[in-house]
């Protein structure tokens, strides 16, 4: 089995030093990559900027922006049997990036944002017989939004995540599959959740 995992945030710059981002720590994606590697799988981890060491036995590609993560995922996915998309990719980026620091003034400034490439949707569209598992970070109407995301991105399963999980070592998640609906919530260490997700990849990729 060869698995692709995306993890961490992206940064979308509007000048030479400032950027839009989010507080993703990358811990969930790194834990999934580590669990898969322990089973002897080949693992490609595409990581946004996080302060975590590379898991043992995992090949890490470090990126900063959503476009860089998209390019890396598009290049690596054809060699993989499955992908788990835990990265908190910025949905928008500034339409222009200044090549120097923007000086402060006493007047308001407007920032035009444009969509970033949708990595999970691209992989879902091109997956064929391969498996794509998405993560949904939702803070309201969570089940409905997660199910919409699964269908729109053509994922095989979606893991519902919440803001309370960000940055910590523990998490509570729910998993949805079209065939079986919602599983019961699972709480525990991110290592435990990672094992659950890797079990799911194995179940979906190798029918029994």
QUIQUIDA-V438070 format. One record per residue. SS is DSSP state (alpha for helix, beta for strand, coil for the rest). Layout:
ss={SS/SS}
//
This chain:
ss={coil/beta/beta/beta/beta/beta/beta/coil/beta/coil/coil/beta/beta/coil/coil/coil/coil/coil/beta/beta/coil/coil/coil/coil/coil/coil/alpha/alpha/alpha/alpha/alpha/alpha/alpha/alpha/alpha/alpha/alpha/alpha/coil/coil/coil/beta/beta/beta/beta/beta/beta/coil/coil/coil/coil/coil/coil/coil/coil/coil/coil/coil/beta/beta/beta/beta/coil/coil/coil/alpha/alpha/alpha/alpha/alpha/alpha/alpha/alpha/alpha/alpha/alpha/alpha/coil/coil/coil/coil/beta/beta/beta/beta/coil/coil/beta/coil/coil/coil/beta/beta/beta/coil/coil/coil/coil/coil/coil/coil/coil/coil/coil/coil/coil/coil/coil/coil/coil/coil/coil/beta/beta/beta/coil/coil/coil/alpha/alpha/alpha/alpha/alpha/alpha/alpha/alpha/coil/coil/coil/coil/beta/beta/beta/beta/beta/beta/beta/coil/coil/coil/coil/alpha/alpha/alpha/alpha/alpha/alpha/alpha/alpha/alpha/alpha/alpha/alpha/coil/coil/coil/beta/beta/beta/beta/beta/coil/alpha/alpha/alpha/coil/coil/coil/coil/beta/beta/beta/beta/beta/beta/beta/beta/coil/coil/coil/beta/beta/coil/coil/coil/beta/beta/beta/beta/alpha/alpha/alpha/alpha/alpha/alpha/alpha/alpha/alpha/alpha/alpha/alpha/alpha/alpha/alpha/alpha/coil/coil/coil}
//
